[in-house]
Amino acid sequence: MDSLFGDAARRLLAETFSPEVLDAAERGEPPGHAWQAIEDSGFLDALVPESSGGAGLRLPDILPLALASGACGIGVPLVQTLLARAWLDAAGHTAPSGPIALAAFGVDVDKQRITARAVPGALGAQWVLADTGEDILLLSAQAAVRTRTEGHGNQDADLRWPAGAGIDFSCPKQAANSGSDKTSLAAMLAAACSALMAGAMERVLALTTEYAGQRVQFGKPIGRFQAVQQQLSVMAEYVWDARMAAQLAFQSDGALPRPLLAALGKARTSTAAPVVADIAHAVHGAIGITQEYALQRYTRRLREWRRAAGAETYWAGIIGADALAADCSALDYIRQSLFTVTE
């Protein structure tokens, strides 16, 4: 099942999100036909129950799709949309078509405006599911003044709506968290970014090992030098550590992530991301930053996804605070709190 689903997802994403489409998305152009192909495939409703017209899959089932999205360097909020659709269905609201970004932090509401700062993937989103602290709002991104945050090709954006404008759905946060699934938007975004980073890091490792085997210096491929081999070994360790962390972040009996496992996955993948990116550029040398070479696209995405929803220190703090409150040994906490599925 995993292999069939993952292979189908990788083929579709590779065909639809070509380098030309990804470049256009970085310029702020909507994904258009590429996104429509994803809509038509049915993948976006994979986590929606069958009773609502979806596939009724669990979160672990869609991990191959999330990894493939990262491996393609897709900055449009594809994985976030899958999770948002499942969340909206659980809240009793039919999800609209189009990419949905998650604004889990930095949302302010006053009498004059609604402001969401540095929303991951919002440059190419049509909708934003936002946590205001009091309510969860589904907002039309097209009704907002949208400003790209700093950074070459960055697909994060600041958005500003006039008060009351663009709201498609509103749910009090307390009511949203009163049901059986208490997953926050922050945990959803953390899990999504964990898988995206893990997929991108696997692609970065593949590019780097391939280049090390082709680039000849002093009469032999640089991959045969011990110093380069050592760097590649360190990179591989971090990449597979990130893969396992993403698998943990996607461990759930339902469609949405378990908050502490999402925190663990985000902390570990965010830790690995800069190490993998730095080694890759060290091995590639100057060619790694050129527009014509693919590496820079993936390492830029890694930097974006690392800081999205909070970097490793934020999520390590969440886990640490919960562990201290549990008042038990570290081993008991890992066994009982992190890896025991609660009903």
TALINTA-V871089 format. One record per residue. RES is the residue in one small letter. PHI is phi in whole degrees, -180 to 180 (none if undefined). PSI is psi in whole degrees, -180 to 180 (none if undefined). D_CENTER is the distance of its C-alpha to the mean C-alpha in Angstrom with 2 decimals. Layout:
RES & PHI & PSI & D_CENTER
RES & PHI & PSI & D_CENTER
This chain:
m & none & -51 & 22.42
d & -59 & -44 & 19.29
s & -66 & -45 & 20.82
l & -64 & -46 & 21.89
f & -65 & -46 & 18.67
g & -64 & -43 & 16.64
d & -63 & -43 & 19.38
a & -64 & -42 & 19.56
a & -65 & -45 & 15.87
r & -62 & -42 & 16.10
r & -64 & -46 & 19.36
l & -64 & -45 & 18.35
l & -67 & -40 & 15.27
a & -64 & -36 & 17.46
e & -75 & -40 & 20.29
t & -87 & -39 & 18.73
f & -100 & 71 & 16.32
s & -70 & 166 & 19.05
p & -55 & -35 & 19.22
e & -66 & -41 & 21.31
v & -67 & -41 & 18.84
l & -66 & -39 & 16.06
d & -64 & -41 & 18.78
a & -65 & -39 & 19.80
a & -63 & -36 & 16.39
e & -69 & -22 & 16.46
r & -84 & -2 & 19.91
g & 95 & 7 & 18.75
e & -81 & 141 & 20.13
p & -64 & 150 & 18.70
p & -69 & -18 & 17.37
g & 54 & -117 & 20.50
h & -62 & -34 & 21.70
a & -62 & -46 & 18.49
w & -67 & -38 & 16.75
q & -62 & -36 & 20.05
a & -64 & -38 & 20.06
i & -69 & -42 & 16.80
e & -59 & -47 & 18.42
d & -67 & -26 & 21.61
s & -71 & -23 & 20.19
g & 87 & -4 & 19.40
f & -60 & -34 & 16.00
l & -68 & -19 & 14.53
d & -105 & 23 & 17.03
a & -62 & -34 & 16.49
l & -93 & -7 & 15.89
v & -76 & 137 & 18.63
p & -59 & 154 & 21.99
e & -61 & -32 & 24.67
s & -64 & -20 & 26.91
s & -105 & 11 & 24.70
g & 94 & 7 & 24.50
g & -98 & -169 & 21.31
a & -91 & -17 & 21.08
g & 70 & 27 & 20.93
l & -79 & 161 & 18.60
r & -92 & 165 & 17.21
l & -56 & -44 & 13.66
p & -59 & -27 & 14.63
d & -67 & -28 & 15.92
i & -98 & 6 & 12.78
l & -56 & -43 & 11.14
p & -58 & -36 & 12.87
l & -67 & -41 & 11.37
a & -65 & -42 & 7.69
l & -64 & -41 & 9.20
a & -65 & -37 & 11.24
s & -63 & -42 & 8.74
g & -67 & -40 & 7.62
a & -66 & -22 & 11.39
c & -91 & -6 & 12.33
g & 69 & 33 & 10.56
i & -80 & 116 & 9.59
g & -88 & -17 & 8.76
v & -65 & 141 & 9.74
p & -74 & 73 & 7.53
l & -76 & -53 & 8.37
v & -65 & -39 & 6.30
q & -60 & -35 & 6.66
t & -67 & -41 & 10.18
l & -57 & -46 & 10.92
l & -69 & -41 & 10.41
a & -64 & -39 & 12.25
r & -63 & -41 & 14.95
a & -65 & -41 & 15.58
w & -64 & -45 & 15.85
l & -64 & -39 & 18.16
d & -64 & -42 & 20.25
a & -63 & -29 & 20.78
a & -85 & 1 & 21.88
g & 84 & 20 & 24.33
h & -123 & 134 & 22.97
t & -76 & 128 & 22.43
a & -72 & 141 & 19.22
p & -78 & 164 & 20.07
s & -77 & 156 & 19.25
g & 107 & 161 & 16.82
p & -66 & 139 & 13.20
i & -120 & 118 & 12.24
a & -89 & 156 & 10.25
l & -110 & 121 & 10.01
a & -106 & 91 & 12.46
a & -91 & -20 & 12.70
f & -136 & 161 & 14.81
g & 70 & 28 & 17.50
v & -103 & 123 & 18.96
d & -121 & 140 & 22.76
v & -128 & 128 & 25.37
d & -136 & -170 & 29.03
k & -70 & -20 & 31.98
q & -104 & -28 & 31.25
r & -159 & 165 & 27.53
i & -114 & 129 & 23.97
t & -125 & 132 & 21.75
a & -126 & 122 & 17.98
r & -102 & 139 & 17.13
a & 48 & 54 & 14.31
v & -79 & 121 & 11.99
p & -61 & 128 & 8.62
g & 73 & 9 & 9.21
a & -72 & -17 & 12.47
l & -61 & -35 & 14.74
g & -107 & 12 & 14.26
a & -90 & 151 & 13.87
q & -100 & -19 & 17.01
w & -138 & 155 & 16.23
v & -132 & 123 & 14.76
l & -95 & 113 & 14.66
a & -120 & 140 & 15.90
d & -101 & 111 & 17.20
t & -89 & -4 & 20.51
g & 97 & -36 & 21.68
e & -105 & -38 & 24.34
d & -135 & 163 & 22.77
i & -108 & 123 & 19.68
l & -117 & 140 & 20.08
l & -103 & 115 & 18.91
l & -117 & 144 & 19.82
s & -77 & 119 & 20.54
a & -68 & -26 & 18.85
q & -72 & -17 & 21.86
a & -90 & 0 & 24.16
a & -102 & 156 & 22.70
v & -81 & 119 & 23.71
r & -113 & 128 & 20.61
t & -128 & 123 & 20.58
r & -64 & 136 & 18.23
t & -75 & 164 & 17.50
e & -67 & 150 & 19.14
g & 125 & 136 & 18.15
h & -62 & 123 & 18.91
g & 69 & 10 & 16.70
n & -63 & 133 & 14.27
q & -105 & 9 & 12.49
d & -79 & 156 & 12.20
a & -152 & 151 & 15.35
d & -91 & 138 & 17.87
l & -128 & 145 & 19.35
r & -140 & 124 & 22.77
w & -112 & 142 & 24.59
p & -61 & 150 & 28.30
a & -53 & 127 & 29.01
g & 83 & -6 & 28.77
a & -88 & 146 & 27.41
g & 77 & 4 & 24.58
i & -83 & 119 & 24.19
d & -98 & -30 & 23.76
f & -155 & 141 & 23.26
s & -139 & 136 & 23.86
c & -141 & 126 & 23.81
p & -57 & 135 & 25.10
k & -60 & -37 & 22.57
q & -63 & -40 & 25.30
a & -69 & -38 & 25.84
a & -64 & -30 & 22.19
n & -99 & 13 & 22.24
s & -93 & -12 & 25.66
g & -85 & -165 & 24.82
s & -75 & -24 & 23.97
d & -108 & 109 & 20.20
k & -103 & 23 & 19.50
t & -66 & 127 & 15.70
s & -85 & 164 & 14.74
l & -62 & -34 & 12.14
a & -62 & -44 & 11.21
a & -67 & -38 & 10.82
m & -62 & -45 & 8.78
l & -68 & -37 & 6.20
a & -63 & -45 & 6.82
a & -64 & -44 & 6.64
a & -59 & -47 & 3.44
c & -66 & -32 & 2.52
s & -60 & -49 & 5.85
a & -69 & -39 & 6.03
l & -61 & -45 & 4.56
m & -65 & -41 & 6.92
a & -62 & -43 & 9.39
g & -65 & -42 & 9.80
a & -66 & -39 & 10.30
m & -66 & -36 & 12.64
e & -63 & -40 & 14.59
r & -67 & -40 & 15.22
v & -63 & -41 & 16.31
l & -63 & -43 & 18.61
a & -63 & -44 & 20.10
l & -62 & -40 & 20.85
t & -72 & -43 & 22.38
t & -67 & -36 & 24.56
e & -65 & -45 & 25.72
y & -64 & -41 & 26.69
a & -64 & -27 & 28.44
g & -82 & -17 & 30.47
q & -102 & -34 & 31.55
r & -75 & 120 & 32.26
v & -102 & 132 & 35.88
q & -142 & 136 & 37.43
f & 55 & 36 & 40.92
g & 86 & 5 & 41.51
k & -152 & 158 & 38.62
p & -59 & 141 & 34.83
i & -65 & -21 & 33.05
g & -67 & -10 & 31.19
r & -94 & -4 & 34.59
f & -82 & 138 & 34.97
q & -62 & -38 & 34.46
a & -62 & -41 & 32.59
v & -71 & -40 & 29.94
q & -60 & -38 & 29.82
q & -65 & -42 & 29.21
q & -64 & -42 & 26.24
l & -65 & -35 & 24.78
s & -66 & -43 & 25.43
v & -62 & -44 & 23.60
m & -60 & -46 & 20.58
a & -61 & -39 & 20.70
e & -62 & -44 & 20.96
y & -68 & -37 & 17.81
v & -64 & -44 & 15.88
w & -78 & -26 & 17.18
d & -63 & -43 & 16.73
a & -66 & -39 & 12.96
r & -61 & -45 & 13.25
m & -66 & -37 & 15.29
a & -64 & -41 & 13.10
a & -65 & -38 & 10.19
q & -62 & -40 & 13.13
l & -65 & -42 & 14.28
a & -62 & -27 & 11.18
f & -98 & 10 & 11.64
q & -79 & 116 & 15.37
s & -162 & 150 & 16.74
d & -84 & -9 & 19.88
g & -126 & -153 & 18.39
a & -91 & -16 & 15.59
l & -119 & 154 & 13.64
p & -73 & 157 & 12.64
r & -83 & 127 & 15.38
p & -55 & -45 & 14.83
l & -70 & -36 & 16.37
l & -72 & -34 & 14.62
a & -63 & -41 & 11.17
a & -62 & -44 & 12.82
l & -64 & -45 & 14.17
g & -63 & -42 & 11.14
k & -68 & -39 & 9.42
a & -63 & -44 & 12.95
r & -73 & -43 & 13.63
t & -70 & -35 & 10.74
s & -67 & -33 & 11.11
t & -67 & -40 & 14.78
a & -76 & -31 & 14.67
a & -55 & -52 & 12.74
p & -68 & -31 & 15.74
v & -65 & -48 & 18.26
v & -63 & -44 & 17.03
a & -63 & -42 & 16.78
d & -67 & -42 & 20.21
i & -65 & -41 & 21.91
a & -59 & -44 & 20.79
h & -72 & -31 & 22.31
a & -65 & -40 & 25.31
v & -72 & -40 & 26.08
h & -75 & -28 & 25.63
g & 71 & -150 & 27.61
a & -65 & -27 & 27.89
i & -63 & -25 & 26.77
g & -65 & -21 & 23.14
i & -101 & 1 & 22.83
t & -76 & 149 & 24.64
q & -62 & -33 & 23.27
e & -75 & -18 & 24.70
y & -101 & 142 & 22.89
a & -72 & -23 & 19.36
l & -55 & -44 & 18.39
q & -61 & -29 & 17.87
r & -65 & -44 & 15.18
y & -72 & -39 & 12.95
t & -71 & -31 & 14.02
r & -67 & -41 & 13.42
r & -63 & -39 & 9.77
l & -60 & -42 & 9.73
r & -65 & -40 & 11.64
e & -64 & -50 & 9.53
w & -69 & -27 & 6.28
r & -63 & -45 & 9.07
r & -85 & -16 & 10.70
a & -64 & 135 & 8.17
a & 64 & 18 & 9.32
g & 96 & 135 & 11.90
a & -79 & -170 & 12.49
e & -62 & -35 & 14.14
t & -65 & -37 & 17.39
y & -63 & -50 & 16.25
w & -74 & -31 & 14.81
a & -63 & -37 & 17.77
g & -65 & -38 & 19.99
i & -62 & -46 & 18.77
i & -66 & -42 & 19.56
g & -62 & -43 & 22.76
a & -64 & -40 & 24.02
d & -67 & -37 & 23.59
a & -66 & -40 & 25.35
l & -65 & -39 & 28.18
a & -69 & -26 & 28.65
a & -71 & -25 & 28.94
d & 55 & 54 & 32.05
c & -147 & 176 & 32.07
s & -68 & 161 & 31.81
a & -60 & -42 & 28.60
l & -65 & -45 & 29.10
d & -63 & -38 & 29.84
y & -63 & -45 & 26.78
i & -61 & -43 & 24.52
r & -73 & -42 & 26.47
q & -92 & -36 & 27.00
s & -97 & -44 & 24.07
l & -81 & -42 & 21.00
f & -115 & 13 & 22.00
t & -102 & 118 & 24.34
v & -73 & 125 & 23.02
t & -99 & 143 & 24.50
e & -84 & none & 25.85
